[in-house]
Amino acid sequence: MIAIFIAITTYKHLTASDLQHFLDISEGIDGLLFRTPMSRDELRSFLNRLIAAGFPRDKIIVHSDIELLEALNLTRLHCREMDTLAFHYKEHHPEVQVSMSTHSVDSVKQAYQHHLDYVFYGHIFPTASKPNQQPRTSSEINDVLHVPIPIYAIGGMTEDTIHQLPPGFAGICAISYFMNASLQQIQHLRKEWLKDA
């Protein structure tokens, strides 16, 4: 399966209904980034339950918490923009997929130079999570897409806006879309993405 869809959790304490939703959509997504205010112990307990229920371990992405990553023997780490933790960890653990959020071509170049596996770049379209910030310009997007690292578009991703993305993105990441869509909707979106590719 081509890795094109990365879901990001809503920033909240996750519940049993969230766990069920993640199980329901697991076949349609290629990664699930856990970004929550939960304590390490709370999130570890949640992830153990999720894995025990059958969620693929290799689709779980931990945000910045190396101790949690290693305690659960996971293989995917995501960090904030220009967080040197990402650079150092990738250098010493090349077998772990390390990614980073980016908002400028300089950040994307830094991620590439430090051999990170991919980046999130945005925001591409207007989004409720950043109401007072303008999306990236066409010129900025074009510059970023010339950096030879897989780039995932983030910000305002919907069934409609993905068709407006310029060619060159490896895939998309989203909070609202994946947290609300059914497996069938996500599978349909994948077909649409591959048709446009």
Contacts in CASP RR format, 6 or more apart in sequence:
PFRMAT RR
TARGET T0000
AUTHOR 0000-0000-0000
METHOD contacts of the structure
MODEL  1
MIAIFIAITTYKHLTASDLQHFLDISEGIDGLLFRTPMSRDELRSFLNRL
IAAGFPRDKIIVHSDIELLEALNLTRLHCREMDTLAFHYKEHHPEVQVSM
STHSVDSVKQAYQHHLDYVFYGHIFPTASKPNQQPRTSSEINDVLHVPIP
IYAIGGMTEDTIHQLPPGFAGICAISYFMNASLQQIQHLRKEWLKDA
1 30 0 8 1.000
2 30 0 8 1.000
2 194 0 8 1.000
3 30 0 8 1.000
3 31 0 8 1.000
3 170 0 8 1.000
3 171 0 8 1.000
4 30 0 8 1.000
4 170 0 8 1.000
4 171 0 8 1.000
4 172 0 8 1.000
4 190 0 8 1.000
4 193 0 8 1.000
5 28 0 8 1.000
5 29 0 8 1.000
5 30 0 8 1.000
5 31 0 8 1.000
5 171 0 8 1.000
5 172 0 8 1.000
5 173 0 8 1.000
5 178 0 8 1.000
5 186 0 8 1.000
5 189 0 8 1.000
5 190 0 8 1.000
6 29 0 8 1.000
6 30 0 8 1.000
6 31 0 8 1.000
6 32 0 8 1.000
6 33 0 8 1.000
6 61 0 8 1.000
6 120 0 8 1.000
6 152 0 8 1.000
6 171 0 8 1.000
6 172 0 8 1.000
6 173 0 8 1.000
6 174 0 8 1.000
7 25 0 8 1.000
7 29 0 8 1.000
7 31 0 8 1.000
7 32 0 8 1.000
7 33 0 8 1.000
7 173 0 8 1.000
7 174 0 8 1.000
7 175 0 8 1.000
7 178 0 8 1.000
7 179 0 8 1.000
8 32 0 8 1.000
8 33 0 8 1.000
8 35 0 8 1.000
8 173 0 8 1.000
8 174 0 8 1.000
8 175 0 8 1.000
8 178 0 8 1.000
9 18 0 8 1.000
9 32 0 8 1.000
9 33 0 8 1.000
9 34 0 8 1.000
9 35 0 8 1.000
9 36 0 8 1.000
9 175 0 8 1.000
9 179 0 8 1.000
10 18 0 8 1.000
10 36 0 8 1.000
10 175 0 8 1.000
10 176 0 8 1.000
10 179 0 8 1.000
11 35 0 8 1.000
11 36 0 8 1.000
11 37 0 8 1.000
12 36 0 8 1.000
12 37 0 8 1.000
13 36 0 8 1.000
13 37 0 8 1.000
13 38 0 8 1.000
13 42 0 8 1.000
14 34 0 8 1.000
14 36 0 8 1.000
14 38 0 8 1.000
14 43 0 8 1.000
14 46 0 8 1.000
19 46 0 8 1.000
19 49 0 8 1.000
19 50 0 8 1.000
19 53 0 8 1.000
21 179 0 8 1.000
22 32 0 8 1.000
22 50 0 8 1.000
22 55 0 8 1.000
23 50 0 8 1.000
23 53 0 8 1.000
23 54 0 8 1.000
23 55 0 8 1.000
24 182 0 8 1.000
24 183 0 8 1.000
25 178 0 8 1.000
25 181 0 8 1.000
25 182 0 8 1.000
25 183 0 8 1.000
25 186 0 8 1.000
26 32 0 8 1.000
26 54 0 8 1.000
26 55 0 8 1.000
26 56 0 8 1.000
26 59 0 8 1.000
27 183 0 8 1.000
27 187 0 8 1.000
28 183 0 8 1.000
28 186 0 8 1.000
28 187 0 8 1.000
28 190 0 8 1.000
29 59 0 8 1.000
29 178 0 8 1.000
29 186 0 8 1.000
30 59 0 8 1.000
31 59 0 8 1.000
31 60 0 8 1.000
31 61 0 8 1.000
31 76 0 8 1.000
32 55 0 8 1.000
32 59 0 8 1.000
32 60 0 8 1.000
32 61 0 8 1.000
33 61 0 8 1.000
33 63 0 8 1.000
33 78 0 8 1.000
33 173 0 8 1.000
34 43 0 8 1.000
34 47 0 8 1.000
34 60 0 8 1.000
34 61 0 8 1.000
34 62 0 8 1.000
34 63 0 8 1.000
35 63 0 8 1.000
36 43 0 8 1.000
38 46 0 8 1.000
40 65 0 8 1.000
40 67 0 8 1.000
40 68 0 8 1.000
43 65 0 8 1.000
43 68 0 8 1.000
44 68 0 8 1.000
44 71 0 8 1.000
44 72 0 8 1.000
47 60 0 8 1.000
47 68 0 8 1.000
47 72 0 8 1.000
48 72 0 8 1.000
50 60 0 8 1.000
51 57 0 8 1.000
51 60 0 8 1.000
51 72 0 8 1.000
57 72 0 8 1.000
57 73 0 8 1.000
57 74 0 8 1.000
57 75 0 8 1.000
58 75 0 8 1.000
58 76 0 8 1.000
59 76 0 8 1.000
60 72 0 8 1.000
60 74 0 8 1.000
60 76 0 8 1.000
61 76 0 8 1.000
61 77 0 8 1.000
61 78 0 8 1.000
61 99 0 8 1.000
62 68 0 8 1.000
62 69 0 8 1.000
62 72 0 8 1.000
62 74 0 8 1.000
62 76 0 8 1.000
62 77 0 8 1.000
62 78 0 8 1.000
63 78 0 8 1.000
63 79 0 8 1.000
64 77 0 8 1.000
64 78 0 8 1.000
64 79 0 8 1.000
64 80 0 8 1.000
64 83 0 8 1.000
64 85 0 8 1.000
66 77 0 8 1.000
66 85 0 8 1.000
66 89 0 8 1.000
68 74 0 8 1.000
69 76 0 8 1.000
69 77 0 8 1.000
69 96 0 8 1.000
75 95 0 8 1.000
75 96 0 8 1.000
75 97 0 8 1.000
76 96 0 8 1.000
76 97 0 8 1.000
76 98 0 8 1.000
76 99 0 8 1.000
77 86 0 8 1.000
77 89 0 8 1.000
77 96 0 8 1.000
77 97 0 8 1.000
77 98 0 8 1.000
77 99 0 8 1.000
78 98 0 8 1.000
78 99 0 8 1.000
78 100 0 8 1.000
78 101 0 8 1.000
78 120 0 8 1.000
79 85 0 8 1.000
79 86 0 8 1.000
79 98 0 8 1.000
79 99 0 8 1.000
79 100 0 8 1.000
79 101 0 8 1.000
80 100 0 8 1.000
80 101 0 8 1.000
81 100 0 8 1.000
81 101 0 8 1.000
81 102 0 8 1.000
81 103 0 8 1.000
81 107 0 8 1.000
82 100 0 8 1.000
82 107 0 8 1.000
82 110 0 8 1.000
83 100 0 8 1.000
86 98 0 8 1.000
86 99 0 8 1.000
86 100 0 8 1.000
86 111 0 8 1.000
86 114 0 8 1.000
86 116 0 8 1.000
87 110 0 8 1.000
87 114 0 8 1.000
87 116 0 8 1.000
89 96 0 8 1.000
89 98 0 8 1.000
90 96 0 8 1.000
90 98 0 8 1.000
90 114 0 8 1.000
90 115 0 8 1.000
90 116 0 8 1.000
90 117 0 8 1.000
91 114 0 8 1.000
91 115 0 8 1.000
94 115 0 8 1.000
97 117 0 8 1.000
97 118 0 8 1.000
98 116 0 8 1.000
98 117 0 8 1.000
99 111 0 8 1.000
99 116 0 8 1.000
99 117 0 8 1.000
99 118 0 8 1.000
99 119 0 8 1.000
99 120 0 8 1.000
100 107 0 8 1.000
100 111 0 8 1.000
100 116 0 8 1.000
100 119 0 8 1.000
100 120 0 8 1.000
101 119 0 8 1.000
101 120 0 8 1.000
101 154 0 8 1.000
102 108 0 8 1.000
102 111 0 8 1.000
102 119 0 8 1.000
102 120 0 8 1.000
102 121 0 8 1.000
102 122 0 8 1.000
102 144 0 8 1.000
103 121 0 8 1.000
103 122 0 8 1.000
103 136 0 8 1.000
104 140 0 8 1.000
105 140 0 8 1.000
105 143 0 8 1.000
105 144 0 8 1.000
105 147 0 8 1.000
107 119 0 8 1.000
108 119 0 8 1.000
108 121 0 8 1.000
108 144 0 8 1.000
108 147 0 8 1.000
108 149 0 8 1.000
108 151 0 8 1.000
109 147 0 8 1.000
111 119 0 8 1.000
111 149 0 8 1.000
112 147 0 8 1.000
112 148 0 8 1.000
112 149 0 8 1.000
116 149 0 8 1.000
117 150 0 8 1.000
118 149 0 8 1.000
118 150 0 8 1.000
118 151 0 8 1.000
118 152 0 8 1.000
118 170 0 8 1.000
119 149 0 8 1.000
119 150 0 8 1.000
119 151 0 8 1.000
119 152 0 8 1.000
120 151 0 8 1.000
120 152 0 8 1.000
120 154 0 8 1.000
120 173 0 8 1.000
121 136 0 8 1.000
121 141 0 8 1.000
121 144 0 8 1.000
121 151 0 8 1.000
121 152 0 8 1.000
121 153 0 8 1.000
121 154 0 8 1.000
122 135 0 8 1.000
122 136 0 8 1.000
122 153 0 8 1.000
122 154 0 8 1.000
122 155 0 8 1.000
123 129 0 8 1.000
123 130 0 8 1.000
123 133 0 8 1.000
123 135 0 8 1.000
123 136 0 8 1.000
123 154 0 8 1.000
123 155 0 8 1.000
123 156 0 8 1.000
124 135 0 8 1.000
124 136 0 8 1.000
124 141 0 8 1.000
124 153 0 8 1.000
124 154 0 8 1.000
124 155 0 8 1.000
124 156 0 8 1.000
124 157 0 8 1.000
124 161 0 8 1.000
124 165 0 8 1.000
125 135 0 8 1.000
125 155 0 8 1.000
125 156 0 8 1.000
125 157 0 8 1.000
125 161 0 8 1.000
125 164 0 8 1.000
126 135 0 8 1.000
126 156 0 8 1.000
127 135 0 8 1.000
127 155 0 8 1.000
127 156 0 8 1.000
128 176 0 8 1.000
129 155 0 8 1.000
129 175 0 8 1.000
130 155 0 8 1.000
135 155 0 8 1.000
136 144 0 8 1.000
138 166 0 8 1.000
141 166 0 8 1.000
142 166 0 8 1.000
144 151 0 8 1.000
145 151 0 8 1.000
145 166 0 8 1.000
145 168 0 8 1.000
145 169 0 8 1.000
150 170 0 8 1.000
150 171 0 8 1.000
151 168 0 8 1.000
151 169 0 8 1.000
151 170 0 8 1.000
151 171 0 8 1.000
152 169 0 8 1.000
152 170 0 8 1.000
152 171 0 8 1.000
152 172 0 8 1.000
152 173 0 8 1.000
153 162 0 8 1.000
153 165 0 8 1.000
153 169 0 8 1.000
153 171 0 8 1.000
153 172 0 8 1.000
153 173 0 8 1.000
154 172 0 8 1.000
154 173 0 8 1.000
154 174 0 8 1.000
155 174 0 8 1.000
156 174 0 8 1.000
156 176 0 8 1.000
156 177 0 8 1.000
157 172 0 8 1.000
157 173 0 8 1.000
157 174 0 8 1.000
157 177 0 8 1.000
158 177 0 8 1.000
159 177 0 8 1.000
159 185 0 8 1.000
159 188 0 8 1.000
159 189 0 8 1.000
159 192 0 8 1.000
162 172 0 8 1.000
162 189 0 8 1.000
162 192 0 8 1.000
162 193 0 8 1.000
162 196 0 8 1.000
163 192 0 8 1.000
163 196 0 8 1.000
165 172 0 8 1.000
167 197 0 8 1.000
171 193 0 8 1.000
172 193 0 8 1.000
178 186 0 8 1.000
181 189 0 8 1.000
END
